[in-house]
């Protein structure tokens, strides 16, 4: 097998060789998994297409991985969608770590069994690290005997530095998967607005430096029990590309990270709580933000100063308001569904429990303080759980525990009916009677306390919170604040805390804008302007990880600007009536209950102006110049509890 002539690949069985793009599996045919070829077998005797070491045997026996002497990772995938057969038609003749020679038997497959299941028997031979190792591959189509040469892979002649190249989403996904330790190291993956959040079996296998230095990746972090790859605004596209290569992870539950990692139990508990909140809240944040913008625009259109362009009793207003309110009104349903998916339980059952606590009649009783029952002098009242988050997160966990217990004790023929029946009855009752009132009471008390603290302390609270909030973003701990802000808006209709947070987004955007304008480097301008737009739209991670933290003074400049913006907000007792921050969230500062009250809007305008001017000026004169050396990224704690 000469590199000059290409690495030879043998037919894995007797049959007909076809081009990879002619195979029926779209993941393989589009080259997502790498370059290779397909073979339609005439018998079930499978041989090794190359010499090398067995690096992987799928639990379901349908796929075998071989690594050859040149580092090529060859996947032999037997059949299409055969993973669901759970290994029944396959017999494996080798073991993991075993050395094999090209043409040596490695498995047999029962073709008749596969065909009876109406599945494709095509064997795919794919080089999964083609992007890094292979310049090209040719294959000869037609009939072939097992063990004969049917293709050649041409290796790259040297190590190619792709760190400065703009990769496609598929290539970037391949790069990320490889450098987080490979497919076998990934337990599950989710994403938020800017980050891929991996749950890995062993985080030490991830290559932090390779990921940090790849264009398209802003940073990597170890936090919240997750290995976080910060992508920025394109995270959804990269996530889709990752899932396309790892479809089995699309609904994979987040596994418990209670391993003995040397941390104290309090740290681990806090870490797991933040991770669970992240997984539950991430999928619904975009919807909440969009709904908040709609509500703010409606408030703007009803301002007397603008001639009340829209009447609050008109059909258009009520209809559009319903579109915006639905995301908040039925928030327990969305959070419950999302949390159940992360826990690996039935999301429909949990969503129904969310529907129970937001059922219109129960909501009406909750607003009226109707008593469910009395126990001596203790009255158990219905509560209004619309807009709530924390009671549903605990309900999702209880539902998961209940489902697992019922699966152990109920025979399979009873599970389909009685697991939903018992889970809904038990968890709904516990939530309505015990956990819901307790959690809602605590959450409301915390929300009221923070609003009081910010309002009463004035500029002091605004200055401190404004200056420090983006530090939470660095460590991913801001996700613990998101439900609190939502709870404040739910309980009081406003959030003074969110108004201060808004200034921190604007300030970091102004700091990176100064870099973009001042710098003469093309790449700094490109990234800087893009990050500015993102920050002004309420997402600061591209600014923070792309530029601000790498040049520490830029981040500090933004934080100083945010502190003064928070100071102004506190002095003017500004508050927000919606969720969306940044400049794009201006409409959230109009009071929907009193359209003539413009104090918070004026506070927003002044605080934003101060944040921009201070952050921009400090960055321009002190925070950045092109002669500065880009620093390595800030070392971050492995666990939030150690910060």
C-alpha positions as CSV (number, residue, x, y, z in Angstrom):
1,X,0.0,0.0,0.0
2,X,2.1,2.9,-1.3
3,X,1.2,6.5,-0.4
4,X,2.3,7.6,-3.9
5,X,-0.1,5.2,-5.5
6,X,-2.8,5.8,-2.9
7,X,-3.9,3.6,-0.1
8,X,-5.8,0.6,-1.5
9,X,-9.3,-0.2,-0.2
10,X,-10.6,-3.8,-0.7
11,X,-14.1,-4.9,-1.4
12,X,-15.6,-5.8,1.9
13,X,-17.7,-8.7,0.4
14,X,-18.7,-10.3,-2.8
15,X,-21.1,-8.0,-4.7
16,X,-21.4,-4.9,-6.8
17,X,-19.5,-1.7,-6.0
18,X,-21.4,1.6,-6.4
19,X,-20.4,5.2,-5.9
20,X,-21.1,6.5,-2.5
21,X,-23.5,9.1,-3.8
22,X,-25.7,6.3,-5.2
23,X,-26.3,4.8,-1.8
24,X,-29.7,5.3,-0.2
25,X,-28.5,6.7,3.1
26,X,-28.4,10.5,2.7
27,X,-25.8,10.9,5.5
28,X,-23.4,8.7,3.6
29,X,-24.4,9.6,0.0
30,X,-23.8,13.4,0.6
31,X,-20.3,12.7,1.9
32,X,-21.2,13.9,5.4
33,X,-19.3,11.0,7.0
34,X,-16.4,11.2,4.6
35,X,-15.2,9.8,1.2
36,X,-15.7,6.2,0.3
37,X,-17.9,3.8,-1.7
38,X,-20.8,1.4,-1.3
39,X,-21.1,-2.3,-2.1
40,X,-24.4,-4.3,-2.6
41,X,-23.4,-7.7,-1.2
42,X,-24.3,-11.0,-2.8
43,X,-23.5,-12.9,0.4
44,X,-23.0,-12.1,4.0
45,X,-19.3,-12.7,4.5
46,X,-17.6,-9.4,5.4
47,X,-13.8,-8.9,5.3
48,X,-11.5,-6.0,6.3
49,X,-11.1,-3.5,3.5
50,X,-7.6,-2.5,5.0
51,X,-5.0,-3.7,7.4
52,X,-5.0,-2.0,10.8
53,X,-6.4,-2.0,14.3
54,X,-10.1,-2.5,15.2
55,X,-10.9,0.9,16.8
56,X,-14.7,0.5,17.2
57,X,-17.4,-2.1,17.2
58,X,-20.9,-0.7,17.5
59,X,-23.0,-2.1,20.4
60,X,-25.6,-3.0,17.7
61,X,-22.8,-4.8,15.7
62,X,-23.8,-3.1,12.4
63,X,-20.6,-1.0,12.2
64,X,-16.9,-1.6,12.6
65,X,-14.1,0.9,12.7
66,X,-10.5,0.2,11.6
67,X,-7.5,2.6,11.9
68,X,-4.7,1.8,9.4
69,X,-1.0,2.6,9.6
70,X,-1.5,6.0,7.9
71,X,-4.0,7.1,10.5
72,X,-7.0,6.7,8.2
73,X,-10.2,5.9,10.1
74,X,-12.2,3.5,8.0
75,X,-15.8,2.7,8.9
76,X,-17.5,-0.4,7.6
77,X,-21.2,0.2,7.9
78,X,-23.3,-2.9,7.2
79,X,-26.8,-2.0,5.8
80,X,-28.9,1.1,6.0
81,X,-30.9,1.9,9.2
82,X,-29.8,-1.5,10.6
83,X,-29.0,0.0,13.9
84,X,-32.6,-0.6,14.9
85,X,-32.2,-4.4,14.5
86,X,-30.1,-4.4,17.7
87,X,-27.4,-6.7,16.3
88,X,-29.7,-9.7,15.5
89,X,-28.5,-10.2,11.8
90,X,-24.8,-9.7,12.6
91,X,-22.0,-11.9,13.9
92,X,-18.7,-10.2,14.8
93,X,-15.5,-12.2,14.3
94,X,-13.0,-9.8,15.8
95,X,-12.5,-7.8,19.0
96,X,-11.8,-4.2,19.8
97,X,-8.1,-3.4,19.7
98,X,-7.3,-6.5,17.6
99,X,-4.9,-6.2,14.6
100,X,-6.4,-7.4,11.3
101,X,-5.1,-7.8,7.8
102,X,-6.8,-6.6,4.7
103,X,-9.1,-9.4,3.4
104,X,-9.4,-11.1,6.8
105,X,-13.0,-12.0,7.8
106,X,-14.4,-9.6,10.4
107,X,-18.2,-10.3,10.4
108,X,-21.1,-12.0,8.8
109,X,-24.5,-10.5,8.1
110,X,-27.8,-12.3,7.5
111,X,-29.0,-10.7,4.3
112,X,-32.3,-12.5,4.3
113,X,-33.2,-11.3,7.8
114,X,-32.3,-7.7,6.8
115,X,-34.4,-7.9,3.6
116,X,-37.3,-9.4,5.5
117,X,-37.2,-6.2,7.6
118,X,-37.4,-4.3,4.2
119,X,-34.0,-2.6,4.8
120,X,-31.2,-1.9,2.4
121,X,-28.2,-4.4,2.7
122,X,-25.6,-2.0,1.1
123,X,-22.3,-2.0,2.9
124,X,-20.6,1.4,3.1
125,X,-16.8,1.8,3.4
126,X,-16.1,5.3,4.4
127,X,-12.9,7.2,5.6
128,X,-14.4,9.3,8.4
129,X,-11.4,11.6,8.7
130,X,-11.2,12.3,5.0
131,X,-11.1,16.1,5.6
132,X,-7.9,15.9,7.5
133,X,-6.2,13.0,5.7
134,X,-7.5,12.5,2.1
135,X,-7.0,14.6,-1.0
136,X,-9.2,12.4,-3.1
137,X,-10.6,8.9,-3.6
138,X,-11.5,6.9,-6.7
139,X,-13.5,3.7,-6.8
140,X,-14.2,1.3,-9.7
141,X,-17.9,0.5,-10.0
142,X,-19.1,-3.0,-10.9
143,X,-19.0,-6.6,-9.8
144,X,-16.1,-7.4,-7.4
145,X,-15.0,-10.3,-5.2
146,X,-14.3,-9.9,-1.5
147,X,-10.7,-8.9,-0.9
148,X,-10.0,-7.4,-4.3
149,X,-8.8,-3.8,-4.7
150,X,-11.7,-1.6,-5.7
151,X,-10.6,1.9,-4.6
152,X,-7.7,4.1,-3.8
153,X,-7.5,6.9,-1.2
154,X,-4.9,9.6,-2.0
155,X,-3.4,11.0,1.2
156,X,-2.5,14.6,1.7
157,X,1.2,15.1,1.3
158,X,1.7,17.4,4.3
159,X,0.0,18.7,7.4
160,X,-2.4,21.4,6.3
161,X,-3.1,24.3,8.6
162,X,-6.8,25.0,8.2
163,X,-7.2,27.2,11.3
164,X,-7.5,30.4,9.2
165,X,-9.8,28.9,6.6
166,X,-13.5,29.4,6.7
167,X,-15.0,25.9,6.9
168,X,-18.4,24.9,5.8
169,X,-20.8,24.0,8.6
170,X,-20.4,20.3,7.8
171,X,-16.6,20.5,7.9
172,X,-16.7,22.6,11.1
173,X,-19.0,20.0,12.7
174,X,-16.6,17.2,11.7
175,X,-13.7,19.2,13.1
176,X,-15.5,19.8,16.4
177,X,-16.6,16.2,16.8
178,X,-13.1,14.9,16.3
179,X,-11.6,17.4,18.7
180,X,-14.1,16.9,21.5
181,X,-12.8,13.3,21.6
182,X,-14.7,11.7,18.8
183,X,-18.2,10.3,18.5
184,X,-17.6,7.7,21.2
185,X,-16.8,10.4,23.7
186,X,-20.0,12.3,23.3
187,X,-23.0,11.4,25.5
188,X,-25.3,14.2,24.3
189,X,-25.2,17.7,22.9
190,X,-27.6,20.7,23.1
191,X,-27.2,24.3,22.0
192,X,-28.2,27.7,23.3
193,X,-28.0,31.0,21.5
194,X,-24.3,31.0,20.9
195,X,-22.8,27.7,22.2
196,X,-22.7,24.0,21.5
197,X,-23.0,22.4,24.9
198,X,-21.5,18.8,24.9
199,X,-21.9,16.3,27.7
200,X,-18.7,14.2,27.3
201,X,-17.7,11.0,28.8
202,X,-14.1,12.3,29.4
203,X,-13.5,16.0,29.0
204,X,-9.7,15.4,29.1
205,X,-9.9,13.9,25.6
206,X,-11.0,17.2,24.1
207,X,-8.4,19.3,22.4
208,X,-9.0,22.8,23.7
209,X,-6.2,24.5,21.8
210,X,-7.2,23.0,18.4
211,X,-10.8,24.1,18.9
212,X,-9.8,27.6,20.2
213,X,-7.6,28.3,17.2
214,X,-10.0,27.2,14.5
215,X,-11.8,30.0,12.6
216,X,-15.5,29.8,13.3
217,X,-15.0,28.8,17.0
218,X,-14.7,31.7,19.4
219,X,-13.8,29.8,22.6
220,X,-14.2,26.6,24.6
221,X,-15.3,26.4,28.2
222,X,-15.6,23.8,30.9
223,X,-18.7,24.8,32.9
224,X,-22.1,23.6,34.2
225,X,-21.0,20.0,33.7
226,X,-20.7,20.7,30.0
227,X,-17.9,21.1,27.4
228,X,-19.0,24.3,25.7
229,X,-17.9,25.3,22.3
230,X,-18.7,29.0,21.7
231,X,-19.7,29.5,18.0
232,X,-21.7,32.7,18.0
233,X,-24.6,33.6,15.8
234,X,-24.2,30.6,13.5
235,X,-24.5,28.0,16.3
236,X,-27.8,26.6,15.1
237,X,-26.4,25.8,11.7
238,X,-23.3,24.2,13.2
239,X,-25.5,22.2,15.6
240,X,-27.7,21.0,12.7
241,X,-24.5,19.8,11.0
242,X,-23.3,18.0,14.1
243,X,-26.7,16.3,14.5
244,X,-26.6,15.3,10.8
245,X,-23.4,13.4,11.5
246,X,-24.6,12.1,14.9
247,X,-28.4,11.7,14.4
248,X,-28.6,9.4,17.4
249,X,-27.9,12.4,19.6
250,X,-30.8,14.5,18.4
251,X,-33.0,13.5,21.4
252,X,-30.4,12.0,23.6
253,X,-31.0,12.7,27.3
254,X,-28.5,14.7,29.3
255,X,-26.8,12.2,31.5
256,X,-26.2,12.7,35.2
257,X,-22.7,14.2,35.8
258,X,-22.5,13.2,39.5
259,X,-19.2,11.3,38.9
260,X,-16.6,11.6,41.6
261,X,-14.6,14.5,40.2
262,X,-13.0,15.7,43.4
263,X,-15.5,18.5,43.9
264,X,-17.5,18.9,47.0
265,X,-21.2,17.8,46.9
266,X,-22.5,21.4,47.0
267,X,-20.4,22.3,43.9
268,X,-21.6,19.3,42.0
269,X,-25.2,20.0,42.9
270,X,-25.0,23.6,41.9
271,X,-23.2,22.5,38.7
272,X,-25.9,20.0,37.8
273,X,-28.7,22.5,38.6
274,X,-27.2,25.1,36.2
275,X,-26.7,22.4,33.5
276,X,-30.3,21.3,33.9
277,X,-31.7,24.8,33.7
278,X,-29.6,25.4,30.6
279,X,-30.9,22.3,28.9
280,X,-34.5,23.2,29.8
281,X,-34.4,26.9,29.0
282,X,-32.2,27.1,25.9
283,X,-34.7,25.9,23.4
284,X,-37.4,28.4,24.5
285,X,-35.3,31.5,25.0
286,X,-35.6,32.6,21.3
287,X,-39.4,32.3,21.4
288,X,-39.6,34.3,24.7
289,X,-37.4,37.0,23.3
290,X,-39.4,37.3,20.1
291,X,-42.6,37.5,22.0
292,X,-41.2,40.2,24.2
293,X,-40.3,42.3,21.2
294,X,-43.9,41.9,19.8
295,X,-45.3,43.0,23.2
296,X,-43.0,46.0,23.2
297,X,-44.0,47.1,19.7
298,X,-47.6,46.8,20.7
299,X,-47.0,49.0,23.7
300,X,-45.2,51.5,21.4
301,X,-48.1,51.6,19.0
302,X,-50.6,52.5,21.8
303,X,-48.6,55.5,23.1
304,X,-50.7,58.6,23.3
305,X,-47.6,60.6,22.2
306,X,-47.8,58.8,18.9
307,X,-51.5,59.3,18.5
308,X,-52.4,55.9,19.8
309,X,-52.0,54.2,16.4
310,X,-53.5,51.0,17.8
311,X,-56.5,50.7,20.2
312,X,-56.0,48.2,23.0
313,X,-59.6,46.9,22.5
314,X,-59.3,46.5,18.7
315,X,-59.3,43.1,17.1
316,X,-55.8,43.5,15.6
317,X,-54.3,44.4,18.9
318,X,-56.0,41.6,20.8
319,X,-55.0,39.1,18.1
320,X,-51.4,40.1,17.9
321,X,-51.2,40.3,21.7
322,X,-52.4,36.7,21.9
323,X,-49.6,35.7,19.6
324,X,-47.1,37.3,22.0
325,X,-48.7,36.3,25.2
326,X,-49.0,32.6,24.3
327,X,-45.3,32.0,24.7
328,X,-45.5,33.3,28.3
329,X,-48.9,32.1,29.2
330,X,-48.1,28.5,28.3
331,X,-44.5,28.7,29.4
332,X,-44.7,25.7,31.7
333,X,-45.7,23.5,28.8
334,X,-42.7,24.5,26.7
335,X,-40.3,24.3,29.6
336,X,-41.7,20.9,30.6
337,X,-41.4,19.5,27.1
338,X,-37.9,20.7,26.8
339,X,-36.8,19.5,30.3
340,X,-38.3,16.1,29.6
341,X,-36.3,15.7,26.4
342,X,-33.1,16.6,28.3
343,X,-33.9,14.1,31.0
344,X,-34.8,11.3,28.6
345,X,-38.4,11.0,29.8
346,X,-41.6,11.3,27.8
347,X,-41.9,15.0,26.8
348,X,-45.7,14.6,25.9
349,X,-46.5,13.4,29.4
350,X,-44.6,16.3,31.0
351,X,-46.2,18.8,28.6
352,X,-49.6,17.6,29.6
353,X,-48.6,18.3,33.3
354,X,-47.7,21.8,32.2
355,X,-51.1,22.0,30.5
356,X,-52.7,21.0,33.8
357,X,-51.2,23.8,35.8
358,X,-52.1,26.3,33.0
359,X,-55.6,25.0,32.5
360,X,-57.9,28.1,32.2
361,X,-60.3,27.2,35.0
362,X,-57.4,26.5,37.4
363,X,-55.8,29.8,36.3
364,X,-59.0,31.6,37.1
365,X,-59.2,29.9,40.5
366,X,-55.6,30.8,41.1
367,X,-56.1,34.5,40.4
368,X,-59.2,34.4,42.7
369,X,-57.3,32.6,45.5
370,X,-59.8,29.7,45.6
371,X,-59.1,27.1,48.2
372,X,-58.5,23.5,47.1
373,X,-59.0,22.0,50.5
374,X,-58.3,22.8,54.2
375,X,-56.2,20.8,56.6
376,X,-57.1,22.1,60.0
377,X,-56.3,25.8,59.9
378,X,-54.1,25.4,56.9
379,X,-55.7,26.4,53.5
380,X,-54.3,25.0,50.3
381,X,-55.1,27.4,47.5
382,X,-54.9,27.3,43.8
383,X,-52.1,29.5,42.3
384,X,-51.6,31.0,38.9
385,X,-48.7,29.2,37.2
386,X,-48.8,30.9,33.9
387,X,-45.5,32.6,33.1
388,X,-43.8,30.3,35.7
389,X,-40.7,28.2,35.2
390,X,-39.3,26.7,38.4
391,X,-42.4,24.6,39.4
392,X,-42.4,23.0,36.0
393,X,-38.7,22.2,36.0
394,X,-39.1,20.3,39.3
395,X,-42.3,18.7,37.9
396,X,-40.4,17.4,34.9
397,X,-37.8,15.8,37.2
398,X,-40.6,14.2,39.3
399,X,-42.2,12.9,36.2
400,X,-39.0,11.3,35.0
401,X,-38.5,9.6,38.4
402,X,-42.1,8.4,38.3
403,X,-41.8,7.0,34.8
404,X,-38.7,5.1,35.6
405,X,-40.2,3.6,38.7
406,X,-43.4,2.6,36.9
407,X,-41.4,0.9,34.1
408,X,-39.7,-1.3,36.6
409,X,-42.9,-2.5,38.3
410,X,-45.5,-2.6,35.5
411,X,-45.6,-5.3,32.9
412,X,-45.0,-4.1,29.4
413,X,-48.6,-4.6,28.2
414,X,-49.8,-2.1,30.9
415,X,-47.1,0.6,30.5
416,X,-48.6,2.4,27.5
417,X,-51.8,3.4,29.4
418,X,-50.9,3.3,33.0
419,X,-47.5,5.2,33.0
420,X,-49.1,8.3,31.6
421,X,-52.2,7.9,33.7
422,X,-50.4,7.5,37.0
423,X,-47.6,10.0,36.2
424,X,-50.0,12.8,35.3
425,X,-52.3,12.2,38.3
426,X,-49.5,11.9,40.8
427,X,-47.1,14.6,39.6
428,X,-49.9,17.1,38.8
429,X,-51.3,16.6,42.3
430,X,-47.9,17.0,44.0
431,X,-47.2,20.1,42.0
432,X,-50.5,21.8,42.7
433,X,-50.6,20.9,46.4
434,X,-47.0,20.9,47.6
435,X,-44.0,21.7,45.3
436,X,-45.7,24.4,43.2
437,X,-46.8,26.6,46.1
438,X,-43.5,26.3,47.9
439,X,-41.3,27.0,44.8
440,X,-43.6,29.7,43.5
441,X,-43.6,31.4,46.8
442,X,-39.8,31.3,47.1
443,X,-39.3,32.4,43.5
444,X,-41.8,35.3,43.8
445,X,-40.1,36.4,47.1
446,X,-36.7,36.4,45.4
447,X,-38.0,38.3,42.4
448,X,-39.6,40.9,44.6
449,X,-36.5,41.2,46.8
450,X,-34.2,41.8,43.9
451,X,-36.5,44.4,42.4
452,X,-36.7,46.1,45.8
453,X,-32.9,45.9,46.2
454,X,-32.2,47.4,42.8
455,X,-34.9,50.1,43.2
456,X,-34.0,51.1,46.8
457,X,-30.3,51.0,46.4
458,X,-30.5,53.2,43.2
459,X,-27.1,53.8,41.6
460,X,-25.1,51.6,43.9
461,X,-27.0,48.4,42.9
462,X,-27.0,49.4,39.3
463,X,-23.3,50.2,39.3
464,X,-22.3,46.9,40.9
465,X,-24.6,44.7,38.9
466,X,-23.8,46.5,35.6
467,X,-20.1,46.1,36.1
468,X,-20.1,42.4,37.1
469,X,-23.0,40.8,35.1
470,X,-21.0,40.0,32.0
471,X,-18.6,38.0,34.1
472,X,-21.4,35.6,34.6
473,X,-21.7,35.3,30.9
474,X,-18.0,34.2,30.7
475,X,-18.7,31.3,32.9
476,X,-22.2,30.5,31.5
477,X,-23.8,31.3,34.9
478,X,-26.1,33.9,33.3
479,X,-28.4,31.0,32.5
480,X,-29.2,30.9,36.2
481,X,-30.4,34.5,36.0
482,X,-32.6,34.0,32.9
483,X,-35.4,32.1,34.7
484,X,-35.2,34.7,37.5
485,X,-35.8,37.6,35.1
486,X,-38.7,35.7,33.5
487,X,-40.1,35.0,37.0
488,X,-39.8,38.7,37.9
489,X,-41.7,39.7,34.7
490,X,-44.3,37.0,35.5
491,X,-44.8,38.0,39.1
492,X,-44.6,41.8,38.9
493,X,-44.9,42.6,35.2
494,X,-41.4,44.2,35.1
495,X,-37.8,43.6,35.9
496,X,-35.4,46.3,37.1
497,X,-32.6,43.7,37.0
498,X,-33.2,43.1,33.3
499,X,-33.0,46.8,32.6
500,X,-29.5,46.9,34.1
501,X,-28.5,43.7,32.2
502,X,-29.6,45.5,29.0
503,X,-26.9,48.2,29.6
504,X,-24.2,45.5,29.9
505,X,-25.0,44.2,26.4
506,X,-24.9,47.6,24.9
507,X,-21.6,48.4,26.6
508,X,-19.8,45.3,25.4
509,X,-21.1,46.0,21.9
510,X,-19.7,49.6,22.1
511,X,-16.3,48.3,23.2
512,X,-16.0,45.9,20.3
513,X,-17.3,48.6,18.0
514,X,-14.3,50.8,19.0
515,X,-12.0,47.9,18.1
516,X,-13.6,47.4,14.7
517,X,-13.4,51.1,13.8
518,X,-9.9,51.6,15.2
519,X,-8.2,48.5,13.9
520,X,-6.6,48.4,10.5
521,X,-6.7,44.6,10.4
522,X,-9.3,43.1,8.0
523,X,-10.1,40.1,10.2
524,X,-10.6,42.3,13.3
525,X,-12.9,44.6,11.4
526,X,-15.0,41.7,10.0
527,X,-15.4,40.0,13.4
528,X,-15.7,43.3,15.3
529,X,-18.6,44.7,13.3
530,X,-20.4,41.3,13.3
531,X,-20.0,41.0,17.1
532,X,-21.2,44.6,17.5
533,X,-24.5,43.9,15.7
534,X,-24.9,40.7,17.8
535,X,-24.3,42.6,21.1
536,X,-26.7,45.4,20.2
537,X,-29.2,42.7,19.5
538,X,-28.8,41.2,22.9
539,X,-26.2,38.4,22.4
540,X,-22.7,39.4,23.7
541,X,-20.8,36.1,23.4
542,X,-19.4,36.8,19.9
543,X,-18.0,40.1,21.2
544,X,-16.7,38.7,24.5
545,X,-15.1,35.5,23.1
546,X,-14.1,36.8,19.7
547,X,-12.3,40.0,20.8
548,X,-13.0,41.5,24.2
549,X,-11.6,38.7,26.4
550,X,-8.6,38.1,24.1
551,X,-7.6,41.7,24.7
552,X,-8.5,41.9,28.4
553,X,-8.6,45.7,28.4
554,X,-11.5,45.7,25.9
555,X,-13.6,43.5,28.2
556,X,-12.7,45.7,31.2
557,X,-13.6,48.8,29.1
558,X,-17.0,47.4,28.3
559,X,-17.6,46.4,31.9
560,X,-16.8,50.0,33.1
561,X,-19.2,51.3,30.5
562,X,-21.9,48.9,31.7
563,X,-21.3,49.9,35.3
564,X,-22.1,53.5,34.5
565,X,-25.0,52.5,32.4
566,X,-26.4,50.5,35.3
567,X,-25.7,53.5,37.6
568,X,-28.0,55.7,35.3
569,X,-30.6,53.0,35.2
570,X,-30.6,52.8,39.0
571,X,-30.7,56.5,39.5
572,X,-33.7,56.8,37.2
573,X,-35.3,53.7,38.6
574,X,-35.6,52.3,35.1
575,X,-37.3,48.9,34.6
576,X,-38.2,46.6,31.7
577,X,-41.6,45.2,30.9
578,X,-40.3,42.6,28.4
579,X,-37.5,40.1,28.0
580,X,-35.4,41.2,25.1
581,X,-32.3,43.2,25.9
582,X,-29.8,45.3,23.8
583,X,-30.7,48.2,21.6
584,X,-33.2,46.0,19.7
585,X,-35.1,45.6,23.0
586,X,-36.1,49.3,23.2
587,X,-39.8,48.5,22.9
588,X,-39.5,46.5,26.2
589,X,-39.1,49.8,28.1
590,X,-42.6,51.0,27.3
591,X,-45.1,50.4,30.1
592,X,-48.0,48.4,28.6
593,X,-50.3,49.2,31.6
594,X,-49.6,53.0,31.4
595,X,-48.5,54.0,27.9
596,X,-48.0,57.6,29.1
597,X,-45.3,56.6,31.6
598,X,-42.0,57.1,29.6
599,X,-39.6,57.2,32.6
600,X,-38.1,53.7,31.8
601,X,-37.8,54.5,28.1
602,X,-35.9,57.7,28.9
603,X,-33.8,55.8,31.4
604,X,-33.0,53.3,28.6
605,X,-32.0,56.0,26.2
606,X,-29.7,57.8,28.6
607,X,-28.2,54.6,30.1
608,X,-27.5,53.3,26.6
609,X,-25.9,56.5,25.5
610,X,-23.7,56.6,28.6
611,X,-22.8,52.9,28.2
612,X,-21.8,53.4,24.6
613,X,-19.9,56.6,25.1
614,X,-17.9,55.4,28.2
615,X,-17.2,51.9,26.8
616,X,-16.2,53.3,23.4
617,X,-14.0,56.1,24.7
618,X,-12.1,53.9,27.2
619,X,-11.5,51.2,24.6
620,X,-10.4,53.7,22.0
621,X,-7.9,55.5,24.3
622,X,-6.8,52.7,26.6
623,X,-8.3,49.4,25.8
624,X,-7.0,48.5,22.3
625,X,-4.5,49.2,19.6
626,X,-3.2,47.0,16.7
627,X,0.2,46.6,18.4
628,X,-1.3,44.6,21.2
629,X,-0.6,40.9,21.3
630,X,-3.7,38.8,21.4
631,X,-3.7,37.0,24.7
632,X,-4.7,33.4,25.3
633,X,-8.2,33.1,26.5
634,X,-9.2,33.4,30.2
635,X,-8.7,30.2,32.1
636,X,-12.1,29.2,33.4
637,X,-13.1,27.0,36.3
638,X,-14.1,23.5,35.5
639,X,-17.2,23.8,37.6
640,X,-19.3,26.9,38.4
641,X,-19.2,26.1,42.0
642,X,-15.5,26.7,42.2
643,X,-15.7,30.3,40.9
